Amino acid sequence: MLWVLSAGAVAGVLNALGGGGTFVALPALVAAGVAPVTANASSTVALLPGAAVSAWVYRREVRPVGPVPTAALTAVSAVGGGLGAGLLLALPAASFDAAVPWLLAFATLVLACGRRLARAVDGGPGHAARLSPTAALVGQFLLALYGGYFGGAVGIMMMALWCGGLGIDPAVSNPLRTVQIVAVNSTAALLFLVASDALDTPWLLVALLCGAVAGGFTGAHLARRLSARLLRGTVLTTAATMTALSFLRG
């Protein structure tokens, strides 16, 4: 119980800073004896309140992502999250699990180089290549689908999409990213509570949830005090670490 509680706290902090809490919460549940698919569903349910607490802390700092309306982005995230959760329950996870390290590696590369690549594509310094609102929403839907299905580092992938495609700095987009994580996980968690075995281990679920709430509150306040450069470095370090660990795990 203490192990899972501590993992939840770390996961909540990571999610508030830039994403990646699933890669702490999921192994902790598996180590506690929960089946992998059930652990994935349980971690989504348990980490949702922590993300919601972070979103509440950020509530006055949420800004639109470029030309994309916030309401449309949130609606797409919610629909994609629910569909992704349905896929997790309906399809085998083996093939997707094999692709996860490569998806994380791509997201880390785009996050690290996205702004430079955007300027290069646009043809000169100071000009960021822009995705159209439709293209950005399609990309957000695919990420939400992934988030509902697996969830690992979906927040980092969102930052990579917004940074590379819209030229948005991670520190500026972090509050809205947190809100979108809540939208993705809300519909996914609702489906998991109804159709999965997430409630078969209630005390582990409660321990993870309590830790995530405390970590999400602390992490959100910490992120507000970090400079843009330091927050970007933290997110990149987290992304690179999780990518390496996912390859070792796979």
ZIKAGI-V766243 format. One line per field, one symbol per residue. ss: DSSP state (~ for helix, > for strand, _ for the rest). psi: psi as a letter, one per 30 degrees, with the letter a starting at -180 (. if undefined). burial: 1 if it has 24 or more other C-alpha atoms within 12 Angstrom, else 0. A space follows every 50 residues. Layout:
ss->???
psi->???
burial->???
This chain:
ss->_~~~~~~~~~~~~~~~~____~~~~~~~~~~____~~~~~~~~~~~~~~~ ~~~~~~~_______>__>_~~~~~~~~~~~~~~~~~~~~~___~~~~~~~ ~~~~~~~~~~~~~~~~~~~~~~__________~~~~~~~~~~~~~~~~~_ ___~~~~~~~~~~~~~___~~~~~~~~~~~~~~~~~~~~~~~~~~__~~~ ~~~~~~~~~~~~~~~~~~~~~~~~~__~~~~~~~~~~~~~~~~~~~~~~_
psi->eeeeeeeeeeeeeeeefflgfefeeeeeeefggkkeeeeeeeeeeefeee eeeeeeegefgkkljbgkkeeeeeeeeeeeeeeeeeeefflkfeeeeffe eeeeeeeeeeeefeeeeeeeefglkgjkkkkleeeeeeeeeeeeeeeeee fjgeeeeeeeeeeeffgkkeeefeeeeeeeeeeefeeeeeeeeefagfgf ieeeeeeeeeeeeeeeeeeeeeeffkleeeeeeeeeeeeeeeeeeeeee.
burial->00011111111111111111111111111101010111111111111111 11111111000111110101001111111111111111100000001001 10111111111101111100000000011110000110111111111111 11111111111111111111111111111111111111111110011110 10011111111111111111111100000011011111110110010000
